[in-house]
Amino acid sequence: MAFGWSKIEKFLARFTPASLVLFGFLAIIVGGTFLLLLPFMVNPGCHLHFVDALFTATSAVCVTGLIVVDTATFFSLWGKMVILVLIQIGGLGYMTITTLLAMVIRRRIEYRGRLAIRDSFALDVPGGAVRFVLAVIRYTFFVEGIGFVFLFLGFLRYFTWKEAFFPALFHSISAFCNAGFSVFSNSLERFVLDPAICGTVMALIVLGGIGFVVMREVVEEKRLLSLHARVVVGTTLLLVAVGTVFVLFLEWDNPQTMGKLPWWGRVMTGLFQAITPRTAGFNTVPIAALKPATTALVMLLMFIGASPGGTGGGVKTTTFAILLGMIWSFIRGREKVEFFHRRIASSVVYRAVALTMLAFSLIFVSGVFLLIFQETDPLDTFFEVISAFGTVGLSRGLTPYHSMVGKLVLVLNMYLGRVGILTALVSFRAAQERRELLVYPEEKILI
């Protein structure tokens, strides 16, 4: 055992911390794909093609929720359990699982592994990384356990206790991990007027997407001390509030979504549809029935996504906040981005701009590529691509009808959206940053 582990450590030492995360997720996706291809993973009479298995495994590991086959009716109980395990692994992160396994067999976590943990959860320094992982695991299982209890009690109004057990467990993990997978064919549309179920799912989505760093600070310090936590919470509240108001304004009288619901049901539904694009993927109303303006708003929320160090995707709330801060600083005639009387480092601002432009470029190229090879509605196509990159899982019904090439394009977007597009680009870069020994003269260009 020791000899085998030392061989693994020697092999992993060749990779940078970023590439460990990159290839770790890829290995889990490949393993999940071949597991789903086993005959007993699907119901009798069903056959899962390799690309569909790859798509499902990627969607689960990358906690997206886009599906090419109906999870509720296509997969057997074994298949659903495999999907659930992949969701849990994807939500916790590759480095969390490997760290846990190393501790189980009493192996010391090397410095390279601690750097990978730092990159996975957007920590400042690698120190205390193992303690942080243990806190993440405790927090995850505690919140998912509480969510399971509330969902189980809620589902008892519709099912027997045997029928309610697995859906409650599945949706608690799926919601906290911001996966969006459901064991019901129409997601949560049946429970649109159930405050217990919808409220629990919304709480799990927010707690999973807000980031483990912020939650640790709240639990341990009982208040928001760091600038990061303040920006994350402030931006999250802003996006949820603005999103809810706009959804209610646009969809209030839409008979296909919330127009026929009582006023309190419309408010709850508006809040749900503002929270679920934060990379969760559940829906209580048909997404295809949303008005074009509402669809555009949902696309923006999906693009922004959750917060760093959480279970969601997107360019992250902090990136969006920094971009807003740049605009506000320009209007005020200041050169630095400032929040709460603190300046943001220029390197962080550059990273935010680079991430946004790379994400926009990937989505644009992927969308145009799909439109070239598929005659589909442009709005539905770009909605699908943004949902994949943001690891959201919302769809306007186009996912099962993609060609093999289209599915592979979405697989790539889900993968890059989960591991991080910047992580993928720098995965082969040398671990040590080189100092700039040559500084060129400065000159301006016209804007």
BANUVO-233834 format. One record per residue (C-alpha): residue number from 1; residue in one letter; x, y, z. Coordinates in steps of 0.5 Angstrom, whole numbers. Layout:
% BANUVO-233834
k,r,px,py,pz
NUM,A,X,Y,Z;
...
% end
This chain:
% BANUVO-233834
k,r,px,py,pz
1,M,0,0,0;
2,A,6,5,2;
3,F,9,3,-4;
4,G,3,4,-9;
5,W,2,11,-5;
6,S,9,13,-6;
7,K,9,12,-14;
8,I,2,16,-14;
9,E,5,22,-10;
10,K,11,21,-15;
11,F,7,22,-21;
12,L,3,28,-18;
13,A,9,31,-17;
14,R,10,33,-24;
15,F,4,37,-24;
16,T,2,44,-22;
17,P,-3,45,-17;
18,A,-8,48,-22;
19,S,-7,42,-26;
20,L,-8,37,-21;
21,V,-15,40,-20;
22,L,-16,40,-28;
23,F,-14,33,-29;
24,G,-17,31,-22;
25,F,-24,33,-24;
26,L,-23,30,-31;
27,A,-21,23,-28;
28,I,-28,23,-24;
29,I,-32,25,-30;
30,V,-29,19,-34;
31,G,-30,14,-28;
32,G,-37,17,-28;
33,T,-38,16,-35;
34,F,-36,9,-35;
35,L,-40,7,-29;
36,L,-47,10,-32;
37,L,-45,6,-38;
38,L,-46,-1,-34;
39,P,-53,-4,-36;
40,F,-56,-4,-29;
41,M,-55,4,-29;
42,V,-62,5,-33;
43,N,-69,2,-33;
44,P,-71,-4,-37;
45,G,-71,-2,-45;
46,C,-67,4,-44;
47,H,-60,5,-47;
48,L,-55,10,-46;
49,H,-50,12,-51;
50,F,-43,14,-49;
51,V,-44,21,-51;
52,D,-50,22,-47;
53,A,-46,18,-41;
54,L,-41,23,-42;
55,F,-45,29,-42;
56,T,-49,26,-36;
57,A,-43,25,-32;
58,T,-40,32,-33;
59,S,-46,35,-32;
60,A,-46,32,-25;
61,V,-39,33,-23;
62,C,-39,40,-25;
63,V,-46,41,-21;
64,T,-49,43,-27;
65,G,-56,40,-28;
66,L,-57,40,-36;
67,I,-60,33,-38;
68,V,-60,30,-45;
69,V,-65,24,-42;
70,D,-70,25,-36;
71,T,-67,23,-30;
72,A,-73,21,-27;
73,T,-75,16,-32;
74,F,-69,14,-35;
75,F,-64,12,-30;
76,S,-65,6,-25;
77,L,-64,7,-17;
78,W,-57,5,-18;
79,G,-56,10,-24;
80,K,-59,16,-19;
81,M,-55,14,-14;
82,V,-48,14,-18;
83,I,-51,21,-20;
84,L,-52,23,-13;
85,V,-45,21,-11;
86,L,-42,25,-17;
87,I,-46,31,-15;
88,Q,-43,31,-8;
89,I,-36,30,-10;
90,G,-37,35,-15;
91,G,-40,40,-10;
92,L,-34,38,-5;
93,G,-29,39,-10;
94,Y,-24,34,-12;
95,M,-18,36,-7;
96,T,-23,36,-2;
97,I,-24,28,-3;
98,T,-17,27,-4;
99,T,-15,30,2;
100,L,-20,26,6;
101,L,-18,20,3;
102,A,-11,21,5;
103,M,-13,23,12;
104,V,-17,16,12;
105,I,-10,12,10;
106,R,-6,17,15;
107,R,-2,20,9;
108,R,1,27,10;
109,I,-2,32,5;
110,E,4,35,2;
111,Y,5,43,0;
112,R,3,42,-7;
113,G,-3,39,-5;
114,R,-4,45,0;
115,L,-3,49,-6;
116,A,-8,46,-10;
117,I,-13,46,-4;
118,R,-12,54,-4;
119,D,-13,54,-11;
120,S,-20,50,-11;
121,F,-23,54,-5;
122,A,-20,61,-7;
123,L,-16,61,0;
124,D,-11,67,1;
125,V,-5,62,3;
126,P,-4,55,4;
127,G,-3,55,11;
128,G,-9,51,15;
129,A,-12,48,8;
130,V,-13,41,12;
131,R,-17,44,17;
132,F,-21,48,12;
133,V,-22,42,9;
134,L,-25,39,15;
135,A,-29,45,16;
136,V,-32,44,9;
137,I,-34,37,10;
138,R,-37,38,17;
139,Y,-41,44,14;
140,T,-43,41,8;
141,F,-46,35,11;
142,F,-49,39,17;
143,V,-53,43,12;
144,E,-55,38,7;
145,G,-57,34,13;
146,I,-62,39,16;
147,G,-64,40,9;
148,F,-66,33,8;
149,V,-70,33,14;
150,F,-74,39,12;
151,L,-75,37,5;
152,F,-77,30,8;
153,L,-83,33,12;
154,G,-85,37,6;
155,F,-85,31,1;
156,L,-89,27,6;
157,R,-95,31,4;
158,Y,-95,28,-3;
159,F,-92,21,-2;
160,T,-91,16,3;
161,W,-85,16,8;
162,K,-81,11,3;
163,E,-83,15,-3;
164,A,-81,21,0;
165,F,-74,19,3;
166,F,-70,18,-3;
167,P,-72,25,-6;
168,A,-71,29,0;
169,L,-64,26,0;
170,F,-63,27,-7;
171,H,-66,34,-7;
172,S,-62,36,-1;
173,I,-55,35,-4;
174,S,-57,37,-11;
175,A,-59,44,-8;
176,F,-53,45,-3;
177,C,-49,43,-9;
178,N,-52,48,-14;
179,A,-53,42,-19;
180,G,-60,42,-21;
181,F,-61,35,-22;
182,S,-68,33,-20;
183,V,-72,26,-19;
184,F,-78,29,-22;
185,S,-79,30,-29;
186,N,-81,37,-29;
187,S,-76,39,-23;
188,L,-80,43,-18;
189,E,-86,45,-22;
190,R,-91,41,-18;
191,F,-89,44,-11;
192,V,-89,52,-14;
193,L,-94,53,-8;
194,D,-91,50,-3;
195,P,-87,54,2;
196,A,-83,49,6;
197,I,-80,45,0;
198,C,-79,52,-4;
199,G,-76,55,2;
200,T,-71,50,4;
201,V,-69,49,-3;
202,M,-68,56,-4;
203,A,-64,56,3;
204,L,-59,51,1;
205,I,-58,54,-6;
206,V,-56,60,-2;
207,L,-52,57,3;
208,G,-48,53,-2;
209,G,-47,58,-7;
210,I,-44,64,-2;
211,G,-38,60,-1;
212,F,-34,56,4;
213,V,-30,62,6;
214,V,-35,66,8;
215,M,-39,61,12;
216,R,-33,59,16;
217,E,-33,66,18;
218,V,-40,67,19;
219,V,-40,61,24;
220,E,-33,62,27;
221,E,-33,70,28;
222,K,-41,71,28;
223,R,-40,77,24;
224,L,-37,79,17;
225,L,-30,81,18;
226,S,-26,81,12;
227,L,-27,85,6;
228,H,-28,79,1;
229,A,-34,77,6;
230,R,-37,83,6;
231,V,-37,84,-2;
232,V,-40,77,-3;
233,V,-46,78,2;
234,G,-47,85,-1;
235,T,-47,83,-8;
236,T,-51,77,-7;
237,L,-57,81,-3;
238,L,-56,86,-9;
239,L,-57,81,-14;
240,V,-63,77,-11;
241,A,-67,83,-9;
242,V,-66,86,-16;
243,G,-67,80,-20;
244,T,-74,78,-16;
245,V,-76,85,-17;
246,F,-75,85,-25;
247,V,-78,78,-25;
248,L,-84,80,-21;
249,F,-85,86,-26;
250,L,-84,82,-32;
251,E,-88,76,-31;
252,W,-93,78,-26;
253,D,-99,77,-31;
254,N,-96,72,-35;
255,P,-101,66,-35;
256,Q,-96,61,-37;
257,T,-91,62,-31;
258,M,-94,66,-25;
259,G,-100,70,-28;
260,K,-105,65,-25;
261,L,-102,64,-18;
262,P,-104,68,-12;
263,W,-100,74,-10;
264,W,-96,71,-5;
265,G,-95,65,-9;
266,R,-92,70,-15;
267,V,-88,73,-10;
268,M,-85,66,-8;
269,T,-84,64,-15;
270,G,-81,71,-17;
271,L,-76,70,-11;
272,F,-74,63,-13;
273,Q,-73,65,-20;
274,A,-68,70,-18;
275,I,-64,65,-14;
276,T,-64,59,-18;
277,P,-60,62,-24;
278,R,-55,63,-19;
279,T,-52,56,-22;
280,A,-57,52,-18;
281,G,-62,50,-24;
282,F,-68,48,-21;
283,N,-75,51,-23;
284,T,-82,52,-21;
285,V,-85,55,-27;
286,P,-83,53,-35;
287,I,-77,56,-37;
288,A,-79,56,-44;
289,A,-85,60,-42;
290,L,-81,66,-39;
291,K,-82,72,-43;
292,P,-75,74,-47;
293,A,-74,80,-43;
294,T,-74,75,-37;
295,T,-70,70,-41;
296,A,-65,76,-42;
297,L,-64,77,-34;
298,V,-64,70,-32;
299,M,-58,69,-37;
300,L,-54,75,-34;
301,L,-55,72,-27;
302,M,-53,65,-30;
303,F,-47,69,-33;
304,I,-45,72,-26;
305,G,-46,66,-22;
306,A,-45,64,-15;
307,S,-39,66,-10;
308,P,-31,64,-10;
309,G,-30,58,-6;
310,G,-37,55,-6;
311,T,-41,50,-10;
312,G,-43,54,-16;
313,G,-40,57,-23;
314,G,-40,63,-27;
315,V,-35,69,-27;
316,K,-37,70,-19;
317,T,-40,75,-15;
318,T,-34,78,-13;
319,T,-32,79,-21;
320,F,-38,83,-22;
321,A,-37,87,-16;
322,I,-30,89,-18;
323,L,-33,91,-25;
324,L,-38,95,-22;
325,G,-33,98,-18;
326,M,-29,100,-24;
327,I,-34,104,-27;
328,W,-36,107,-21;
329,S,-29,109,-20;
330,F,-28,112,-27;
331,I,-34,116,-26;
332,R,-31,119,-19;
333,G,-25,120,-23;
334,R,-21,115,-19;
335,E,-16,110,-21;
336,K,-17,105,-16;
337,V,-22,100,-14;
338,E,-25,101,-7;
339,F,-30,98,-3;
340,F,-31,99,5;
341,H,-25,104,5;
342,R,-20,99,2;
343,R,-17,99,-4;
344,I,-17,93,-9;
345,A,-10,90,-11;
346,S,-9,92,-19;
347,S,-7,84,-20;
348,V,-14,82,-18;
349,V,-18,87,-22;
350,Y,-14,85,-28;
351,R,-16,78,-26;
352,A,-23,80,-26;
353,V,-23,83,-33;
354,A,-19,77,-36;
355,L,-24,72,-33;
356,T,-30,76,-36;
357,M,-27,77,-43;
358,L,-25,70,-43;
359,A,-32,67,-41;
360,F,-35,72,-46;
361,S,-31,70,-51;
362,L,-32,62,-50;
363,I,-39,63,-49;
364,F,-40,67,-56;
365,V,-35,62,-60;
366,S,-39,56,-57;
367,G,-46,60,-59;
368,V,-44,61,-66;
369,F,-41,55,-67;
370,L,-47,51,-65;
371,L,-51,56,-69;
372,I,-47,54,-75;
373,F,-48,47,-74;
374,Q,-55,47,-72;
375,E,-61,51,-74;
376,T,-64,53,-67;
377,D,-67,59,-64;
378,P,-61,64,-62;
379,L,-64,66,-56;
380,D,-65,58,-54;
381,T,-58,57,-56;
382,F,-54,62,-52;
383,F,-59,61,-46;
384,E,-56,54,-46;
385,V,-49,55,-47;
386,I,-49,60,-41;
387,S,-53,55,-37;
388,A,-47,50,-39;
389,F,-41,55,-37;
390,G,-45,58,-31;
391,T,-46,50,-29;
392,V,-53,52,-28;
393,G,-57,47,-31;
394,L,-63,51,-33;
395,S,-66,50,-40;
396,R,-71,52,-45;
397,G,-72,45,-47;
398,L,-66,45,-53;
399,T,-61,40,-49;
400,P,-64,33,-51;
401,Y,-64,35,-59;
402,H,-57,37,-59;
403,S,-53,34,-64;
404,M,-47,30,-62;
405,V,-42,36,-63;
406,G,-47,40,-60;
407,K,-47,36,-53;
408,L,-39,36,-53;
409,V,-39,43,-54;
410,L,-43,44,-48;
411,V,-39,39,-44;
412,L,-33,43,-45;
413,N,-37,49,-43;
414,M,-39,45,-37;
415,Y,-32,43,-35;
416,L,-29,50,-36;
417,G,-34,53,-32;
418,R,-33,48,-26;
419,V,-26,48,-26;
420,G,-25,55,-28;
421,I,-23,58,-35;
422,L,-17,61,-32;
423,T,-15,55,-28;
424,A,-15,51,-34;
425,L,-10,56,-38;
426,V,-5,57,-33;
427,S,-5,49,-31;
428,F,1,48,-34;
429,R,5,55,-32;
430,A,11,54,-28;
431,A,9,54,-20;
432,Q,14,60,-19;
433,E,12,67,-22;
434,R,18,70,-25;
435,R,20,77,-23;
436,E,19,82,-29;
437,L,26,84,-30;
438,L,25,89,-36;
439,V,20,95,-36;
440,Y,18,98,-42;
441,P,17,106,-43;
442,E,9,108,-42;
443,E,5,111,-47;
444,K,-2,112,-48;
445,I,-7,110,-53;
446,L,-14,113,-55;
447,I,-20,110,-52;
% end
